[in-house]
Amino acid sequence: MTSVGVPALARHRYPTVDDLTRTARDLARRHPSRCRLRQVGESRAGEPLWLLSVGHGTRNVLVVSGAHPNEPAGGAAVADLAYQAVRGRRSGRVGAGARDRRPRDAAWHFLLCLDPDGARHTEPWTRHPGTLERQLRHFYRPAADQQPEWLPPPGGRTAPLPETRALLTVLDELRPAVQFSLHANDVGGAWAQLTHDLPGARAALADAAAGLAVPLAAAPVDTLHMPGAGPGVFLMAAGAGLDANVVHRDWLTRSTWFHPLRYGTVTAVVETPVWAVEGVADLRPTGAPGLVVGRAVGHLRAQADRLAGLLDEARTGLGAAPGPLLDAAAWLTEACFTNAAQWSAPPSPGSPPPAATAGGALALRMAAQRLPLRAAAMLARATDGHPLGPAAETLLTRWRRSYAADFGPRWIPVREQTTLQTEFITRLARLALNSPRRPDGSPATHHRDR
C-alpha cells in the first residue's frame, strides 16, 4: 500500500529541508505554467522560507509543514500533495480508481517548512527513522516562545518571530478557504482539531485511516476541554467549551490557527501518529477517572522534580550560555508542572473530565511519561561529553524502556503516515471549499456528523 505520486524517498524516510526545496524547484522547473516557487521570508538563522503554489483559482488552500521539528511527517505529505496537485489527481491509494473530485476553482499553496532551523537538529533521525531510541537521540522541540505558530503575548513587548511574520503575511495575502497545519504525535492515534465544525469531517478522517490500521484517538491530552465532533475530531473554536479554561483559551487564540478567522478560513491541525497504540481509540467509560488522573499527575510531578534537579546541576556545570537544547529541556520540564496543574483542575462546564474514557485514560498515562521523556532526551543531548552526561543518559534509557514496555508502540511506515495525511487533507479541503458560506465567510453549518 503506497500513496500516489509521492517521491520514492518519502515512502521510506522523511524528506529533509533540502529534499523539499529540491522537490519544489524541480516541480516549478518542469511545470512553469502550473507551479510558482517564491521565498516568503527568512528564518532566524537565515534559511529561506519557500512557498510552492500549484494551480490557479479564485480560492486558496494553504498547507503548512514543519512547524515542529520533531514532526517531519508533514514534509512527506506536502511533497505528495504537490505532485498530485500538479497532475490534477485526487489523493488516494494505488488502485483507488476514483475520478478527480478536487474542486477545480482552487489553487494549492505549500509552505514547505516553517521552522527549518529546528528541522536541522532532527535530520539524523529524519533520514533514518524507525526506532524510538533513535528518534530520542536526535529529539529537539524548541521552547514555546521559539515556536513560529504562536503569536507573542498581547501588549507589544515582544515582536513575532520572523517565521511567524512570514506565515501571517501569507495568510493575509491568500485569505485561504482552509489552512492545514501538519503535525505528528509520537505515539498514539490520528486526530484533528478544527476551528469550525465541518459536517463530514469525522467520516473524512475515518475513511482516511481505513485500511491503514491507524487508530483514531478518543481523547488526546492536547484536546483537554475541547468538545468532540466525532472520534478523532475536536473543535477548538473560542467559546466552544474553552472559555472556562484560561490556559487553553490563551494559547489557542494566540495561535496562527485563529489569525485567519477574519477571512472565514477553516483551520485544521492534522495529527498523524508515528507509532500506533490501539488502546487510545477505546471509547468505553473509565471506572475511576479521578484515580487515573491522580496517578498520572503524581507520576508527572515526580519525574519533573527529577529533571529539575538535573537541570540545576547542568546550568551550573556547563557554565556558558545554555543553548537551545538545554533551554528547551528547561521549558518542557516547567510544562510538566503546568500540565499537572491543568489535569488536576476541575473540568470546564459541559466538558468531559480527563480520563473519562479508556482511550483518554491511556492517552493521559502516555503523556505523563512522554513529556518528561522528551525533556530527558534533550537534556542528554545538551550534556553529551560533560560530567553530567552519564546521569542524564541513564535517566533517558530507563524512562525510554519503561515507556516502550508499558505501551507497546507499533511503528507506522512513513508511506502510510503520508497516505493518511494526504487522504484526509484532500477530503477535508473538498468539504471546506464546497461548504455553504455565511456573509462573513464562515461555514454556514456547524452541526455534528450524523
N, C-alpha and C positions, 0 to 999 in steps of 0.2 A: 504494500500500500504506500503510495507516494503522491505528492501533490503535483499538479500540472504546472509546468513552466518554471519551476524553481531550479536555480543553478545547481549543478552537481555537488558543489562543496556544501551547500546548505542542507543537503539530505543527510549528511554525516556529521557535520560540525557547524558551529555558528559562524557567520561571516564577521570578520574584524572590521574596524573602521575603514581601513584601506580597501578591503574587499568590497564594501558597499560603495565607496567612491568610484572604484573601477567599474563596477556593475552599472552605476548610473551614467558614467561617462560613455560607456560602451553603448548603452541604450540611446543616449542623446545623439551619439555619432551615427548610429545605424538607422535611427528613425527621427530625423530632424523635423519632420512635419508634425509629429505627434508628441515629441519629448522636448522638454526645456529644462536645463540644469543651470541653476544660479546659486551664488553664495548669498545667504541672507543674514550673515553675522559672523562673529568670531568668538571662540571660547576664551576663557581667561588665560589659557596658555598659548593662544594664537592659532588654534586649529580652526580651519574654515567650517562653517555650518552650511550644509548643502540642502537645497530643496529641489527635488525632481518632480516636475509636473508632467502629467501624461493626459493627452486628450484635450478637448475643448468643450465648453458648455456654459450655460448661464448659472449653474450651481456647482458647488465645490465640495469635495470630500478631502479632509486633511488627516493623514496618518502620521503620528509622532512616535518615533522609535528612540530607544536609548536614553530615556530619562533617568533610569537607574542602571549603573554599570554592571551590577551583578545579575541583570536580567536581559541577556542578549538574544532571547528568542525572537523579540520583535524585529531585529535586523533581518533574520531569515524570512520572516513574514513580509517585510517591506520589499525584499528582493523578489519574492514570489508574486506579490500583488502587482508590482511594477511590470513584470514580464507579462502577466495576464492582462493588465490594462492595455499594454501596447498591442497585444494580439486580439483584443476585443473578446476575450474568453472569460466566462464566469469562473470564479474559484471553485475547485472541486477535485475529487479524486479521479485517478485514471479510470476510464470506463464509465464515468458518471453519465455521459451521453446527453446531458441536459442542454437545451438550447440556451443561448446567451440571454439572461434576463436582467443584466446590468442596466440601470437607467441610462439612456443614451445621452441625455442632455446634462451631463455632469463631467467635470474634469477631476482627476485624482492627483493629489499632491502628497509627496512623501518627504518628511523631514528625516533625513537618513539616520542621524544620531545627534540627540540633543546635548549629550554630555560626552564628547569624545575624549576629554582629558581623563575622566573617570574610567572610561572604557579601556584605556591603555593599561590600567592597573590590573585588569582581569583577563587580558587577552591570552596569557599562557593557558588558562582553562578554556577559554572560548575556542582555541584552536584544537584542543584535545579534551573534550568533555567526556562524561560518562561515569565518574565516581564522585561520591560526596566528599571523600578525603581530598581529592584534587581540587574540587571547587573551593573548599575551605582554605586550602593552601594559598589560593590566589584570590580570596574574597576581598572585596572592597565595596563599601557603600558610604558615601560621604555624609557628614553631619547634615541635619535638616536645612540649615541656612546656606548650605552649599549645593542643594538640590534644585535644579532650574525650573521645575514645575511649580515651585512655591513662590508666592509674592512676599516681599518683606512686610513686617507688621505695619499697620497704618500709623501715620504720624510723620512720615517723610525723613526719618533719621537715617535710614539705610536705603541705598539705591538697589534696584533689582540687579541680579546678575546679568552679565552681557548675554548669556544664553537665554535667560528669561525675556529680556528685552527683544531679542530676535524672534522668539515664539510669539510674543504679544503683537509685534509688528505684522507677522504673517497672519495671525488671526484677524487683526483689524483690516488687513488688505483683502483676504479671501472671504471673510464672513461665511465660513463653511456651513452647509446644512448639517453636517455631522463631523465631529472631531473624534478620532480614535487615539487613545494613549495606550501604548502596548507595554505590558508588564508581564512578569513571570514570578509566581511564588515558588520557593524552593521545593517544598514538599506539601502535598495535599491534593486539591482538586481544581477544576476550572470554575471560574466565576467572573461576573462583570458587574460594574457599578455604572448606573446611568443617571444623568441629570434630569431626564424626563422619562416617564413610563411609556414605552413604545409597545403597543399591542403586537404580539408575535415574537417579542424578544426572547421569552422563555423557550419557545419552540425552536427559535433560531439557534440558541446555544445547545439545546438538547440534540438537535439534528446534527450540528457540527461535531459533537462529541460521540455520536452514534458510530459504532464500529471501530472506534479508536481505544475503547476500554479506558476512557478517562472519566473519573467520577466528577459529578457536579457538587461543589462544596455547599453543604447545608447552611452553615453559619460561620464564615471566616471571621477571624478576630478583627480584621480591618473594617468589617461591616457592622461592628457592635452598635446597637441602637438605630440601625437603618432598617426601614421596612422592606420586606422582600416582595418581588413581583413574580415569584416562582422559584423553584430550585436553581440556585446558581446565579440569579439576577437580583440586584439590590438597587434601591433608589437613594441617591444622595442629595436630592434637591433640598435646599434650605427650607425649613418649615415642615418637612415631611418626616417628623419624628426626631429631628436633630436639635430642635430649639432648646430642649431641656439639657442637652449635653454640650456644655460650653466649649470643651476641648475639641470635640469633633466639628462643631459649627465653625470655630475659629480657623482650624486647619483647612477644612473643605472650602469655605468661602474665600480663603486667601489663595486658593489654587488657580492655576491657569485653566483648569477644567470649567470653572464658573465664569471666567472672564468673557467668553463669547455668548453668554446668555442674552445679552443686549441685542444680539443679531438673530435670536431664535435658534441658535446652534444646539443640537443634542450632543453631549459629550459622553463617550463610552470608554471606561477604563477596563481593558481586557486583560484578564489574568490567566495565564496558562501554567500548569504545574510542570516542573522539571522531573520530579519524582512523584508518582501517584501513591496515595494511601486510600484504599477503597472506603474505609470506615467514615471518612468525612462526609459522605453522601447519606449517612443514616439519619432518617427523619423521625425515628422513634423518640418519644419523650424520655428525658433522663429522670431516673428515680429520685435523685437527691442533688439537684444542680448547685445548691448552696455549698454542699460539701466538696463538689468538684472545683468550684471557684476558689474556695478557701485553700485547698491543697495546691492548686496552681499558683495562687498568689504567694503562698508561703515558699514554694519552690523557687519562684522567680526572684523573690526578695533575697533568699539565701544565696543564690548564685550571683546576683548583682552585688551583694555585700562582698563576696569573694573577689569579684572583679575590681571593685572599688579599691580594695586593699592593694592589689597588684598594680593598679594604675597609679596609686600614690607612690609606690616604690619606683615605678617606671619613670614618672616625671622627675623624681629626684635623681635616679641613676643615669638617665640619658643626658641630662644637663642642658643641651642645646634646645632650640625650638622643637617642639614635639613632632611636628609633621602631620600630614593628612591622615595617616593610618591611626596614630595614637589619638588624634583629635576625634576621629570617627568612632573609635572604640570607647572613648570617654562619653561622647554624646549618646551612644547606644546603651551604655551602662546606665546613664541617667534616664533614658527612655524606659528601661526595665522598671525603675521605681515609678515612673509616671503611668505606665500601663498597669502595674499592680494596683495603683490607686483607682484607676478607671474601672478595672474589673470589679473592684470591691464596692464601688458606688452603687446606689440604688438605680435600677433601670429607668430610662425615660418613660413617661406615661405613654401607654399604648405600645411599648416596645417589648419584645421578649427578653427575659433576663439572659445573661451569659450562660452557656451550657444548658439551655433548655432542651436541646435535642442531643441524641447520642453523637451525631456528627459535630455539633457545636462544642460539645464537651471534649471530643478528641482534638478539635482544632485549638481549643484553649490550652490543653495539655501540651500540644506540639509547640505552640507559641511560647509557652513558659520555658521550654528548653531551647527553642530556636533563637530567640533574641539574645540571651547570654552566649550561646554558641557562636553566633556571628561576631559578637564583641570579642570573645576569646580568640577567634581566628585572626582578627585584625591586630589584637594585642600581640599575638605570637609573631606575626609578620613584622610589627614595629620593633620588637625586641630581639629579632633574629641576630645572632652574633654577639649579643650582650649578655652579661651575667644573669639577667632576669629571664633570658630566653628559655632555658630548660623548664622553669616553673610554669611559664605560660604555655609551653608546648605540652607539658604533662596534662595541664588542665584541659587544653583543647582536645587531646587524644582521648581522655577519659569521657568527656562530655559527648564527643562525636560518636564513640562506640555505644554509649548509652542511648543516644538519640536513634541510631540505626537499629539497635536491638529492640527498643520499645515500640517503634512504629513500622518497621519493615518496609521502607520506601522502595518502590519499583521504578527503575529508570524508564522514561518515555523517550524513544528515539527522536532526534531533532526533527526529522522529516514529519513525524506525527504531531509534534508541538506546532510545527509550521502549518500543517494542514488544518489543525483545529483553529488557529487564529485566522487564517485566510478564509476558511469556510464561514466562520461566524461574522467576520468583518464584512464580507460581501453580502451576506444575508441581511445583516443589520443596516448596512448602508442603503440597501434597497428599501427596507421598511421606512427609514428616516426620510429618504428622498421622495417616496411615494405617499407619505403620511399627509393628510389634510393639515393645513396650517391656519392658525388664528391670525388676526391682523398684526399682532406683534411678532409674528414669525414662529411662535412656539407650536408644538404639535397640538392639534385640536382635540385629540382623545388621550385620556390618561387612565382609562380603566385597565384592570389587570387582565392577563391572558385567561381565557375560559378553558 
